[in-house]
Amino acid sequence: MPQENVIQAGRGPRPTEVPAPARCTHLRRDPRGYPIIAAIPQEPSKEDYGALSEQRKLVVATFDLCAICTMPFRDELRWQVTFDDQLQHMGETPTFNEAPVHEVCALYAAQVCPFVSSPHARLGDAFRKGQRRPETLVLTGFDRTAAVFGRDSELQVGKAILMFEMAGLHRTYHLTGAGDARDAYEAALRDETRIELDDSERRIVDILCAPTPEGEDSGAVMAGAALFIGAAFCPQIRRVQAMKKFTQARDDFYFQLAANFLFQPDMMAKFEDGEDPSTAAATSWFRTRESLPVVLQQWRTDGARRVRDVTGRRPRLPGTTPAAPRDEAAIRRRKEAEAALRKARRKKR
Ligand SMILES: [Zn+2]
């Protein structure tokens, strides 16, 4: 094992000694100088680098943002962190409990962030189960985020968290020492491309990178806005505990509004001038996209198959084929099969 191992805590340079990528310079820093990255819980002065905010994960998934710098991916690869040979046991479309990040951001984090420099602090359920200290930090770049959904955590039974399924494995780094990591970071920094934001993207990034005027974590408020525009249809979202505030809201408010948006997208216009800055920014963003990020599109397509209006009609999304009409014969067959099963079970007792 190399003497100066990059993934041992406390051996790296101080966070303020490492030049940040241009796309990270807008991030606030905690008193020690650590950048306050997009996906961690960040109530002012209670930033928690040892945790992930499920609400913030939902937000970055919805708007297709990097979980470190909060900026959009555009056509850059999406990177995930693993250790040693972990990735080889994850199948063709590996699934992560972390939201993906830019290449330069992943390499920057490997230099400064406690979460990458100390995997035991937080990374990966498998590692927290007390396996040996990993030796190689493996960064993997994927072409796309294939799906985002809720799933039971391997670590805490009965507690669902958001999972990111990645596809199109493109490139990897195997970093075994601080020297490796530094060289890779310096090269990525030289190649960094500027990300230009349009007006509504800028508003979303600004909101997410600061506390609300009331001094709360803005991720919680923006998650509500994300639900409206389609994240409400993220599979198994109701099982994710951190979403309780939304999933148990009166009259199923967030989900009803999300369904209304599917039926009447024009209705969104009125929210653009609304009082809540998060909802206004999210609405404006939604209305000005040429195409929506794939994950959000999937959620909305899925939602369109699940909701009906009072006349039994399903919403029609532009660019998608309407859901197949109800097959009454198939429904009858299924009901009969279920009834037979129930009968058989009763007999057994
Ligand atoms: Zn980034």
Residues whose N, C-alpha, C, O or C-beta is under 5 A from the ligand:
A	BS01	ZN	C66 I68 C69 T70 H102 C105
